[in-house]
Amino acid sequence: MRATLVSLLVLCAGHEAAHAAARYVAPGGSDANSGASPASAWATIAKANASLQPGDVCHVAAGGYSNSINPARDGTASARITFIGDPGDPSSVVVPSVSLSRSYITVKGFRADNGTDLSVPGRFDSVAFCRLGSVSFRAGKDCMVAHNTVAGRVGFYANGAMGCYNKLVLDPACYANSERDTLRANVIDLGSIGPGDKAWAMWAWTQECVVDSNRVSAVFDRTGSTSGDESFFFITFHTYHNHFRDNRWTVEAATPPACANCNWDAFRQRDSSYANTWERDTMRIGLNSAAPIRFEFTAQSDYNGYNKFNRWTDCLLQARGSFWSQAEFDETTIENSVIMSSADRALEIPVFKNSVLRHNTFYAPGQVVWIDSFSGTGSEISSNIFYSASASQATSNDGGIAFYYHAANSPSGFTADNNLYFSPTSTDQGGALSLMWCCWPSSAPGPGTPWASLTGQDTHSKHGSPRFVDSTFAGFDPHLLPGSLARGVGAGGSDAGVVRVADVTPPAAVGRIDTSFVSDRSLVLSWTAPGDDGSVGTATAYDLRWSNLPIDASNFSAATPVSVQPIPVAGGTPQEYFVSGLSPVSDYYFAIRTRDDAGNWSGVGPASHARTLSIDRQPPASVKDLSPGP
């Protein structure tokens, strides 16, 4: 019996291997062909969908095709089904969409204006180096969408792109969620966001997904609409244990919203969204906009009380609008982050419950933080800098640098200490407006002050200048100059404010790539190395790519990376790279971008072009020494 079973396994493995083959599709082909060579190519994607077996690689020639990529069978972990268009120029191979519901499928190098959807029961699928009209995870699991250019919406949903709940009522047709999917290193333009739009949505039990190293942008615009419906750049419903890391989010507003009480919302977490993490993300919100855009950490909903255990660390959040939480700030942590508003409070929280603000820098034009009340026993506010660009009178409820409302009614259940408070325009003595509470007493931090006597808090906190490298909103740099009073104020003698400062300065783009020593199969590229920050320092990595067609920023992600990347040298230093393995009499374009140690990428510099020769005309170097000795 054992021998029979082994024999069957061998036969099955041989059967799968026998089907592994290269297949071809081209506009001039015929579905009656074998598809086994370019000369006998199939004509349609539909034929490839129906015919490909595990291990097959289907090469699709440039052209427009009427069928979407949607294979009829699964690949396997060791024998994926692969569709390859032109990763160097995906716009040359056009399909309506990439619609995957089978497992172990790989798709590279296509333009799909209707986007890609990865649906149940599909698993372990990947879509890369494409130009997509949208990305929709529809309960496909363990899938990857990476290195694409996306012009359209992004969503993580249940089966059929469902949200599953209408208030508290579960839709019985909802049976599967998106799980362990990855969205990585894409350039995503969500486009214009009008009233009622949700440009990026995550809902329906989406969990354990990773969103990292993407560049995401959008513009709010109500042109042509009078609707006052809420609009969102990013919103979550029922999302758990997802990880956002090293993303750059930028959103602007071309117009104000439709009514005085309407809002543009960059971010909102609601309806049982918990245990999600943001790490080293940068969000620039409405910095050049016609109207403020707000950011909501949590929002009250039918599932109020379930938004908890969320965490922001090493982030930069900068807005010309408010950062606030409509619902409880419950067992949530913000740590080592910079939160800045040029128009409103840096943070407004109705209930601060068992949550932590630690080693952050908060920046606002007036009152920096408003906490309405405390709940629970485990809240901590320590080692922060609260920086107000201006100060109001103590008799005003808009004044002060940090604000604890109703603190007199709930003076326990939290610890606040080792903070630094400062306003450069304040005329009070000793920071007397630093802390305010109902009904409008105010206090400086430190021992023996009214605030310390009432609550026992901030006895080691201080008032004074943190002496930032740049304290302007536009050029803010939270690094501390010598003489900063933030030094040593933090817990354990640490510096108050951010300890690990987010680096948002990318390397400079390489200004020019020269080509020399061009032969039939090789050439030499040369350029001046950029730095880590602009032209200063040494960058961390290059991304050098080539294509047989011109390269610019719009198609760089689809060009082919060189097999061994060059290693950056100090900024301003000349650098060379030898390229081999080229084809004779062929056009080659090269472009490069640069990354620093914080994950910031430079822009794509001008591409270099060279045409290889028909024969090698480059002579060897002359012999320099003909002497018989060593």
C-alpha positions as CSV (number, residue, x, y, z in Angstrom):
1,M,0.0,0.0,0.0
2,R,2.9,2.4,0.9
3,A,4.6,1.6,-2.4
4,T,1.3,2.3,-4.3
5,L,0.8,5.6,-2.6
6,V,4.4,6.7,-3.4
7,S,3.9,5.7,-7.0
8,L,0.7,7.7,-7.2
9,L,2.4,10.8,-5.8
10,V,5.2,10.4,-8.3
11,L,2.8,10.1,-11.1
12,C,0.8,13.2,-10.0
13,A,4.0,15.2,-9.7
14,G,5.1,14.1,-13.1
15,H,1.7,15.0,-14.5
16,E,1.9,18.5,-13.1
17,A,5.5,19.0,-14.3
18,A,4.5,17.8,-17.8
19,H,2.1,20.6,-18.1
20,A,4.5,23.4,-17.1
21,A,5.3,25.3,-20.3
22,A,5.7,28.6,-21.9
23,R,2.6,29.8,-23.7
24,Y,2.0,32.8,-25.9
25,V,-0.8,35.2,-26.8
26,A,-0.6,37.8,-29.5
27,P,-3.1,40.0,-31.5
28,G,-2.1,38.1,-34.7
29,G,-2.5,34.6,-33.3
30,S,-5.3,32.1,-33.4
31,D,-7.0,30.2,-30.7
32,A,-6.7,27.1,-32.9
33,N,-2.9,27.3,-32.5
34,S,-1.0,25.4,-29.8
35,G,0.2,28.6,-28.1
36,A,3.6,26.9,-27.6
37,S,5.6,29.6,-29.4
38,P,5.4,33.2,-30.6
39,A,4.8,31.8,-34.1
40,S,1.9,29.6,-32.9
41,A,0.4,32.1,-30.4
42,W,-3.2,32.1,-29.2
43,A,-5.3,35.2,-30.1
44,T,-7.2,35.8,-26.9
45,I,-6.8,36.0,-23.1
46,A,-10.0,33.8,-22.9
47,K,-8.1,30.9,-24.5
48,A,-5.2,31.4,-22.0
49,N,-7.7,31.5,-19.1
50,A,-9.2,28.2,-20.1
51,S,-6.0,26.4,-21.1
52,L,-3.2,27.3,-18.6
53,Q,-2.1,24.6,-16.3
54,P,-0.1,24.8,-13.0
55,G,3.5,26.0,-13.8
56,D,2.6,27.6,-17.1
57,V,4.0,31.0,-17.9
58,C,1.9,32.9,-20.5
59,H,3.7,35.7,-22.4
60,V,1.2,38.2,-23.8
61,A,2.4,40.4,-26.6
62,A,1.6,44.1,-26.9
63,G,-1.9,45.0,-27.9
64,G,-5.4,45.4,-26.7
65,Y,-7.5,42.4,-25.5
66,S,-11.2,42.2,-24.9
67,N,-11.0,39.5,-22.1
68,S,-10.0,40.1,-18.5
69,I,-7.3,37.9,-16.9
70,N,-9.3,35.3,-15.0
71,P,-7.8,31.8,-15.1
72,A,-10.1,28.8,-14.8
73,R,-7.9,26.7,-12.5
74,D,-5.5,27.1,-9.6
75,G,-1.7,27.0,-9.7
76,T,0.1,25.4,-6.8
77,A,2.7,26.7,-4.2
78,S,5.5,25.2,-6.4
79,A,3.9,25.7,-9.8
80,R,2.1,29.1,-10.1
81,I,0.2,30.1,-13.2
82,T,1.8,33.3,-14.5
83,F,0.7,35.9,-16.9
84,I,3.4,38.3,-18.2
85,G,2.7,41.3,-20.3
86,D,5.4,44.0,-20.4
87,P,6.6,45.0,-16.9
88,G,8.7,47.7,-18.6
89,D,5.7,49.2,-20.4
90,P,2.5,47.9,-19.0
91,S,0.4,50.4,-20.9
92,S,1.3,48.5,-24.1
93,V,-0.6,45.3,-23.0
94,V,-4.2,46.3,-22.3
95,V,-6.9,44.1,-20.7
96,P,-10.2,45.2,-19.1
97,S,-9.3,44.0,-15.7
98,V,-7.4,41.5,-13.6
99,S,-10.0,39.4,-11.8
100,L,-8.6,36.6,-9.7
101,S,-10.6,34.1,-7.7
102,R,-8.2,31.1,-8.2
103,S,-5.1,30.5,-6.1
104,Y,-1.4,30.8,-6.8
105,I,-1.8,33.2,-9.8
106,T,0.8,35.8,-10.7
107,V,0.1,38.7,-13.1
108,K,2.8,41.2,-14.2
109,G,3.0,44.0,-16.7
110,F,-0.6,44.9,-17.8
111,R,-2.8,47.9,-18.0
112,A,-6.2,47.2,-16.6
113,D,-8.4,50.4,-16.4
114,N,-11.1,48.5,-14.5
115,G,-8.6,47.5,-11.9
116,T,-7.9,44.3,-10.1
117,D,-10.0,42.3,-7.7
118,L,-8.7,39.4,-5.6
119,S,-11.7,37.4,-4.6
120,V,-12.6,34.4,-2.4
121,P,-11.7,31.5,-2.7
122,G,-8.5,32.7,-4.2
123,R,-5.3,32.6,-2.1
124,F,-1.7,33.6,-2.6
125,D,-2.3,35.6,-5.7
126,S,0.0,38.5,-6.8
127,V,-0.4,41.5,-9.1
128,A,2.7,43.5,-9.8
129,F,4.2,46.1,-12.1
130,C,0.8,47.0,-13.6
131,R,-1.2,50.1,-14.3
132,L,-4.5,49.6,-12.5
133,G,-7.8,51.5,-12.4
134,S,-8.5,50.3,-8.8
135,V,-7.5,47.7,-6.2
136,S,-10.2,45.6,-4.5
137,F,-9.5,42.8,-2.1
138,R,-12.7,40.8,-1.9
139,A,-11.9,38.2,0.7
140,G,-9.0,36.7,-1.2
141,K,-6.4,35.8,1.4
142,D,-2.6,36.0,1.6
143,C,-2.6,38.0,-1.7
144,M,0.0,40.6,-2.7
145,V,-0.5,43.8,-4.8
146,A,2.9,45.5,-5.2
147,H,4.9,48.0,-7.3
148,N,1.9,49.1,-9.3
149,T,0.6,52.5,-10.4
150,V,-3.0,52.8,-9.4
151,A,-5.4,55.6,-10.6
152,G,-8.6,54.9,-8.7
153,R,-10.1,53.6,-5.5
154,V,-8.7,51.1,-3.0
155,G,-10.8,48.7,-0.8
156,F,-10.5,45.8,1.5
157,Y,-13.9,44.1,1.7
158,A,-15.8,40.8,2.3
159,N,-16.9,38.6,-0.6
160,G,-18.6,40.5,-3.4
161,A,-17.1,43.8,-2.1
162,M,-19.6,43.7,0.7
163,G,-19.5,45.7,4.0
164,C,-21.6,43.0,5.7
165,Y,-23.4,45.2,8.2
166,N,-26.3,47.6,8.0
167,K,-26.0,49.2,11.4
168,L,-26.3,46.2,13.7
169,V,-27.8,43.8,11.1
170,L,-25.5,41.3,9.5
171,D,-26.1,40.5,5.8
172,P,-26.5,36.7,5.6
173,A,-24.8,36.7,2.2
174,C,-21.6,37.8,3.8
175,Y,-19.4,34.8,4.5
176,A,-15.7,35.6,4.0
177,N,-13.2,38.4,4.8
178,S,-10.0,39.8,3.5
179,E,-7.1,38.4,5.6
180,R,-3.3,38.5,5.6
181,D,-3.2,40.5,2.3
182,T,-0.4,42.9,1.4
183,L,-0.5,46.2,-0.4
184,R,3.1,47.3,-0.9
185,A,5.2,50.0,-2.7
186,N,2.5,51.2,-5.0
187,V,1.9,54.8,-6.3
188,I,-1.8,55.4,-5.7
189,D,-3.8,58.4,-6.9
190,L,-7.3,58.0,-5.5
191,G,-8.4,60.9,-7.7
192,S,-11.2,63.4,-7.0
193,I,-13.3,62.7,-3.8
194,G,-16.8,64.2,-4.0
195,P,-19.6,64.3,-1.5
196,G,-20.5,60.8,-0.2
197,D,-17.3,59.2,-1.6
198,K,-15.1,56.8,0.4
199,A,-11.9,56.7,-1.6
200,W,-10.1,54.1,0.5
201,A,-12.3,51.8,2.6
202,M,-11.4,48.9,4.9
203,W,-14.3,47.0,6.4
204,A,-16.0,43.6,7.0
205,W,-13.6,42.0,9.4
206,T,-10.5,42.8,7.3
207,Q,-7.6,41.6,9.5
208,E,-3.9,41.0,9.7
209,C,-3.3,42.8,6.4
210,V,-0.1,44.9,5.7
211,V,-0.1,48.2,4.0
212,D,3.4,49.5,3.6
213,S,5.7,51.8,1.6
214,N,2.9,53.2,-0.6
215,R,2.5,56.8,-1.8
216,V,-1.1,57.8,-1.7
217,S,-2.7,61.0,-2.8
218,A,-6.2,62.5,-3.5
219,V,-8.1,65.8,-3.8
220,F,-11.5,66.7,-2.3
221,D,-13.7,68.5,-4.8
222,R,-17.5,69.2,-4.7
223,T,-17.6,70.9,-8.1
224,G,-20.9,70.2,-9.7
225,S,-22.5,68.9,-6.5
226,T,-24.6,70.5,-3.7
227,S,-24.7,67.4,-1.5
228,G,-23.6,67.6,2.1
229,D,-22.9,63.9,2.4
230,E,-19.8,63.0,4.3
231,S,-16.6,62.3,2.3
232,F,-13.6,60.3,3.2
233,F,-10.0,59.9,2.0
234,F,-9.6,56.9,4.3
235,I,-12.2,55.1,6.5
236,T,-12.3,51.8,8.4
237,F,-15.2,49.6,9.6
238,H,-14.7,46.4,11.5
239,T,-11.0,46.1,10.9
240,Y,-8.6,44.3,13.3
241,H,-4.9,43.8,13.7
242,N,-3.8,45.5,10.5
243,H,-0.4,47.1,10.1
244,F,0.3,50.3,8.2
245,R,4.0,51.1,7.8
246,D,6.2,53.6,6.0
247,N,3.4,55.0,3.9
248,R,3.1,58.6,2.7
249,W,-0.4,60.0,2.5
250,T,-1.2,63.4,0.9
251,V,-4.7,64.9,0.5
252,E,-5.8,68.4,-0.5
253,A,-9.1,70.2,-1.0
254,A,-9.8,72.0,-4.3
255,T,-13.1,73.4,-2.9
256,P,-14.8,73.9,0.5
257,P,-17.4,71.3,1.4
258,A,-21.0,72.0,0.4
259,C,-22.3,73.5,3.6
260,A,-21.1,75.3,6.8
261,N,-21.5,72.2,8.9
262,C,-20.1,69.8,6.4
263,N,-16.6,68.5,6.6
264,W,-13.9,66.9,4.5
265,D,-12.5,63.9,6.4
266,A,-9.0,62.7,5.7
267,F,-9.2,59.8,8.2
268,R,-11.9,58.1,10.3
269,Q,-11.8,54.9,12.4
270,R,-15.2,53.6,13.5
271,D,-17.4,50.6,13.9
272,S,-15.3,48.1,15.9
273,S,-11.9,49.0,14.5
274,Y,-9.2,47.9,16.9
275,A,-5.7,46.8,17.4
276,N,-4.5,48.5,14.2
277,T,-1.0,49.9,14.1
278,W,0.5,52.9,12.2
279,E,4.3,52.9,12.2
280,R,6.5,55.6,10.5
281,D,3.6,56.8,8.4
282,T,3.5,60.4,7.2
283,M,0.2,62.2,6.6
284,R,0.1,65.7,5.1
285,I,-3.4,66.9,5.1
286,G,-4.7,70.0,3.4
287,L,-1.5,72.0,3.7
288,N,-2.2,73.8,0.4
289,S,-6.0,73.6,0.4
290,A,-9.0,75.9,-0.1
291,A,-10.6,74.5,3.1
292,P,-9.5,72.7,6.3
293,I,-9.6,68.9,6.3
294,R,-10.0,67.1,9.6
295,F,-8.6,63.8,11.0
296,E,-10.7,61.6,13.3
297,F,-8.8,59.0,15.4
298,T,-12.1,57.4,16.4
299,A,-15.8,58.1,15.7
300,Q,-18.9,57.2,17.6
301,S,-21.2,54.7,15.9
302,D,-23.4,51.7,16.4
303,Y,-20.5,49.9,17.9
304,N,-19.3,52.6,20.2
305,G,-16.8,51.2,22.7
306,Y,-15.1,48.8,20.4
307,N,-12.5,51.2,18.9
308,K,-9.6,50.4,21.1
309,F,-6.0,49.1,21.3
310,N,-5.0,51.2,18.3
311,R,-1.4,52.5,18.1
312,W,0.5,55.3,16.3
313,T,4.3,55.3,16.7
314,D,7.0,57.3,14.9
315,C,4.4,59.0,12.7
316,L,4.2,62.6,11.4
317,L,0.6,63.9,11.1
318,Q,0.4,67.5,9.8
319,A,-2.8,69.3,8.9
320,R,-4.5,72.6,8.3
321,G,-7.4,71.3,10.3
322,S,-8.2,69.5,13.5
323,F,-7.1,66.1,15.0
324,W,-9.9,64.8,17.1
325,S,-11.7,61.8,18.5
326,Q,-15.5,61.8,18.5
327,A,-15.6,58.5,20.5
328,E,-13.6,57.4,23.6
329,F,-9.8,57.3,23.2
330,D,-9.8,53.8,24.6
331,E,-6.6,51.9,25.4
332,T,-5.0,53.7,22.5
333,T,-1.3,54.8,22.3
334,I,0.4,57.7,20.4
335,E,4.1,57.5,20.9
336,N,7.1,59.2,19.5
337,S,5.1,61.1,16.9
338,V,4.7,64.7,15.7
339,I,1.1,65.9,15.5
340,M,0.7,69.4,14.0
341,S,-2.2,71.7,13.1
342,S,-1.8,75.2,11.7
343,A,-5.5,76.0,12.2
344,D,-6.9,74.1,15.2
345,R,-6.0,71.9,18.2
346,A,-3.4,69.2,17.7
347,L,-5.6,66.8,19.6
348,E,-9.1,66.9,20.9
349,I,-10.4,64.0,22.9
350,P,-13.8,63.7,24.7
351,V,-12.8,60.8,27.0
352,F,-9.3,59.7,27.6
353,K,-9.6,56.1,28.9
354,N,-6.6,53.9,29.8
355,S,-4.6,55.5,27.0
356,V,-1.1,56.8,26.5
357,L,0.5,60.0,25.0
358,R,4.3,59.5,25.4
359,H,7.3,61.2,23.9
360,N,5.3,63.2,21.3
361,T,5.6,66.7,20.0
362,F,2.2,68.5,19.7
363,Y,2.0,71.8,17.8
364,A,-0.9,74.1,17.4
365,P,-1.6,77.8,16.9
366,G,-3.4,78.2,20.2
367,Q,-4.6,75.6,22.6
368,V,-2.7,72.4,21.9
369,V,-4.6,69.6,23.5
370,W,-8.2,69.3,24.9
371,I,-9.1,66.3,27.0
372,D,-12.7,66.5,28.2
373,S,-12.5,63.9,30.9
374,F,-10.6,60.9,32.1
375,S,-11.8,57.3,32.5
376,G,-10.3,54.2,33.9
377,T,-7.1,54.0,35.9
378,G,-4.2,53.5,33.5
379,S,-3.9,56.7,31.4
380,E,-0.4,58.3,31.0
381,I,0.6,61.7,29.5
382,S,4.4,61.9,29.8
383,S,7.5,63.2,28.2
384,N,5.7,65.3,25.6
385,I,6.2,68.8,24.3
386,F,3.1,70.9,24.0
387,Y,4.0,73.9,21.8
388,S,1.6,76.7,21.1
389,A,2.4,79.2,18.4
390,S,0.2,81.8,20.3
391,A,-1.5,82.3,23.6
392,S,-4.9,83.5,24.7
393,Q,-6.0,85.0,28.0
394,A,-6.6,82.8,31.0
395,T,-10.2,83.9,31.1
396,S,-10.8,82.3,27.7
397,N,-11.6,78.7,27.2
398,D,-9.5,78.8,24.0
399,G,-6.3,79.7,25.8
400,G,-3.4,77.9,27.3
401,I,-0.9,75.3,25.9
402,A,-2.4,72.1,27.2
403,F,-6.0,71.8,28.4
404,Y,-7.6,69.3,30.7
405,Y,-11.3,70.0,30.9
406,H,-13.3,68.6,33.9
407,A,-10.0,67.7,35.5
408,A,-11.3,69.1,38.8
409,N,-14.1,66.5,38.5
410,S,-11.8,63.6,37.7
411,P,-8.4,64.3,39.1
412,S,-7.4,60.6,39.5
413,G,-7.0,57.7,37.1
414,F,-4.1,59.2,35.1
415,T,-0.5,60.3,35.4
416,A,0.9,63.4,33.7
417,D,4.5,64.3,34.2
418,N,7.9,65.1,32.6
419,N,6.2,67.3,30.0
420,L,7.4,70.6,28.5
421,Y,4.9,73.5,27.8
422,F,5.7,76.6,25.8
423,S,4.3,79.4,23.8
424,P,6.8,81.9,22.2
425,T,4.2,84.6,22.2
426,S,2.9,84.2,25.7
427,T,3.3,87.2,28.1
428,D,2.5,85.2,31.3
429,Q,5.1,84.7,34.0
430,G,6.5,81.2,34.4
431,G,4.0,79.5,32.1
432,A,0.9,80.4,34.2
433,L,-1.3,79.6,31.2
434,S,0.2,76.2,30.5
435,L,-2.6,74.2,32.1
436,M,-6.2,75.1,32.3
437,W,-9.3,73.4,33.6
438,C,-12.9,74.0,34.4
439,C,-14.0,76.5,35.1
440,W,-11.0,78.3,33.7
441,P,-8.4,78.4,36.4
442,S,-4.9,78.1,35.0
443,S,-1.5,77.0,36.3
444,A,2.1,76.6,35.4
445,P,3.6,73.1,35.6
446,G,5.9,72.1,38.5
447,P,5.7,71.4,42.2
448,G,3.6,73.6,44.4
449,T,1.5,75.0,41.6
450,P,-2.4,75.0,41.6
451,W,-2.5,72.1,39.1
452,A,0.0,70.0,41.1
453,S,-1.9,70.7,44.3
454,L,-5.2,69.7,42.8
455,T,-4.1,66.6,40.9
456,G,-0.6,65.7,42.1
457,Q,0.5,65.8,38.4
458,D,3.2,67.5,36.4
459,T,5.4,68.0,39.4
460,H,8.5,67.4,37.2
461,S,7.2,69.1,34.1
462,K,8.5,72.5,33.0
463,H,7.6,75.6,31.0
464,G,10.2,76.9,28.6
465,S,11.5,76.9,25.0
466,P,12.3,73.5,23.4
467,R,14.4,75.4,20.9
468,F,13.5,73.4,17.8
469,V,15.8,73.6,14.8
470,D,12.9,75.1,12.9
471,S,9.7,76.1,14.7
472,T,7.7,77.3,11.7
473,F,4.8,75.2,10.6
474,A,6.0,74.8,7.0
475,G,9.5,73.9,7.8
476,F,9.1,72.3,11.2
477,D,12.1,70.4,12.4
478,P,11.6,68.9,15.9
479,H,15.3,68.3,16.6
480,L,16.5,70.2,19.6
481,L,19.1,72.9,19.6
482,P,21.7,73.3,22.4
483,G,20.0,75.0,25.4
484,S,16.6,73.4,24.8
485,L,14.7,73.1,28.1
486,A,13.3,69.8,26.7
487,R,16.6,68.1,27.3
488,G,16.5,65.8,30.3
489,V,12.9,66.7,31.2
490,G,11.5,63.4,30.0
491,A,11.0,60.4,32.2
492,G,14.3,58.9,33.4
493,G,16.3,61.9,32.2
494,S,15.3,61.5,28.6
495,D,14.5,64.4,26.3
496,A,10.9,65.4,26.1
497,G,9.2,65.2,22.8
498,V,10.0,62.8,19.9
499,V,13.0,60.7,20.6
500,R,13.3,59.2,17.2
501,V,12.5,62.1,14.9
502,A,10.7,61.2,11.7
503,D,12.9,61.8,8.7
504,V,10.8,63.1,5.9
505,T,13.5,64.7,3.7
506,P,14.2,62.4,0.7
507,P,17.5,62.2,-1.2
508,A,17.8,64.5,-4.1
509,A,17.0,63.1,-7.5
510,V,20.0,62.1,-9.7
511,G,20.3,65.0,-12.1
512,R,21.9,63.2,-15.0
513,I,23.1,59.7,-16.1
514,D,25.8,59.6,-18.7
515,T,26.6,56.5,-20.8
516,S,30.0,55.6,-22.1
517,F,32.0,52.6,-23.5
518,V,28.9,51.4,-25.4
519,S,29.5,48.1,-27.1
520,D,27.3,45.4,-28.6
521,R,26.4,43.9,-25.2
522,S,27.5,46.3,-22.5
523,L,28.0,49.9,-21.5
524,V,29.0,52.0,-18.5
525,L,26.6,54.4,-16.6
526,S,27.9,57.3,-14.5
527,W,26.3,59.9,-12.3
528,T,26.9,62.1,-9.3
529,A,25.7,60.4,-6.1
530,P,22.9,62.2,-4.1
531,G,22.9,62.3,-0.3
532,D,20.7,61.0,2.5
533,D,18.9,64.3,3.0
534,G,18.9,66.1,-0.4
535,S,22.6,66.1,-1.4
536,V,24.0,65.7,2.1
537,G,25.2,62.5,3.6
538,T,25.1,59.0,2.1
539,A,21.9,57.4,0.9
540,T,20.9,53.8,1.8
541,A,19.9,52.2,-1.5
542,Y,19.4,52.8,-5.2
543,D,16.7,51.5,-7.5
544,L,18.3,51.5,-11.0
545,R,16.0,50.3,-13.7
546,W,16.1,49.8,-17.5
547,S,13.6,49.5,-20.3
548,N,13.7,49.3,-24.1
549,L,11.3,52.3,-24.1
550,P,11.6,55.8,-22.5
551,I,11.3,55.9,-18.7
552,D,9.8,58.6,-16.6
553,A,8.1,58.8,-13.2
554,S,4.8,57.5,-14.6
555,N,6.2,54.2,-15.8
556,F,9.3,53.8,-13.7
557,S,7.7,51.1,-11.4
558,A,7.1,49.0,-14.5
559,A,10.7,49.2,-15.8
560,T,13.0,46.2,-15.0
561,P,15.4,46.5,-12.0
562,V,19.0,45.7,-12.7
563,S,20.0,42.3,-11.2
564,V,22.6,43.7,-8.8
565,Q,21.9,47.2,-7.5
566,P,24.7,49.8,-7.2
567,I,25.7,50.8,-3.7
568,P,25.4,54.5,-2.8
569,V,28.5,56.6,-2.0
570,A,28.8,59.9,-0.2
571,G,26.7,62.7,-1.8
572,G,28.5,64.6,-4.5
573,T,30.9,61.7,-5.4
574,P,31.1,60.5,-9.0
575,Q,29.8,57.0,-9.4
576,E,29.9,54.4,-12.2
577,Y,28.1,51.1,-12.9
578,F,28.9,48.5,-15.6
579,V,25.9,47.0,-17.4
580,S,26.3,43.7,-19.3
581,G,24.1,41.1,-20.9
582,L,22.5,43.5,-23.4
583,S,21.3,42.7,-26.9
584,P,23.1,44.1,-30.0
585,V,21.5,47.0,-31.9
586,S,18.9,47.7,-29.3
587,D,17.7,50.8,-27.5
588,Y,18.1,51.0,-23.7
589,Y,16.9,53.5,-21.3
590,F,18.1,53.8,-17.7
591,A,16.6,55.7,-14.8
592,I,17.3,55.7,-11.1
593,R,15.8,56.8,-7.8
594,T,17.4,56.8,-4.3
595,R,16.2,55.8,-0.8
596,D,17.4,57.0,2.6
597,D,17.4,55.0,5.8
598,A,13.9,56.3,6.8
599,G,12.3,54.9,3.7
600,N,12.0,58.2,1.8
601,W,12.5,57.9,-2.0
602,S,13.8,60.6,-4.2
603,G,12.0,61.5,-7.4
604,V,13.0,59.7,-10.6
605,G,15.8,61.6,-12.4
606,P,16.0,62.1,-16.2
607,A,16.5,58.8,-18.1
608,S,19.6,58.0,-20.0
609,H,19.5,56.5,-23.5
610,A,22.0,54.5,-25.4
611,R,21.8,52.2,-28.5
612,T,24.1,49.1,-28.5
613,L,26.3,48.4,-31.4
614,S,26.1,45.6,-33.9
615,I,29.6,44.4,-33.1
616,D,32.0,45.1,-30.3
617,R,34.2,48.0,-31.5
618,Q,35.7,48.8,-28.1
619,P,39.4,47.8,-28.2
620,P,41.1,46.4,-25.1
621,A,43.3,48.7,-23.1
622,S,46.9,48.8,-24.2
623,V,49.6,46.9,-22.3
624,K,51.3,49.4,-20.0
625,D,54.4,47.4,-18.9
626,L,56.4,45.0,-21.2
627,S,59.3,44.5,-18.9
628,P,60.2,40.9,-18.0
629,G,60.3,41.5,-14.3
630,P,57.4,41.2,-11.8
